[in-house]
Amino acid sequence: MDEIKYAIVTDKSIRLLDINQYTSNVDSGSTRTEIKHWIKLFFGIKVKAINSHRLPGRGRRMGPLMGHTMHYRRMIITLQPGYSIPPLRKKRT
């Protein structure tokens, strides 16, 4: 489960939750079939489709030297009707 890094919470990703699509960043070397297998194994839900795109790394300056962060892959996971991914973190009371 190390390949799925974290869920994305943006305006667009919140709108996609209404049509049963979840957005998350994954390891850059992960494939769609690997992510589909992990989601099916870990959450026990059926995946309808997975869309992915690779986002470039950002430039970072460290004093006079210019470096960069690693690129990563973002996947939009569409689930079968009737399935949902439970929240990963519960709200504190």
Secondary structure, 3 states (H helix, E strand, C coil): CCCEEEECCCHHHHHHHHHCEEEEEECCCCCHHHHHHHHHHHHCCCEEEEEEEEECCCEEEECCEEEECCCEEEEEEEECCCCCCCCCCCCCC
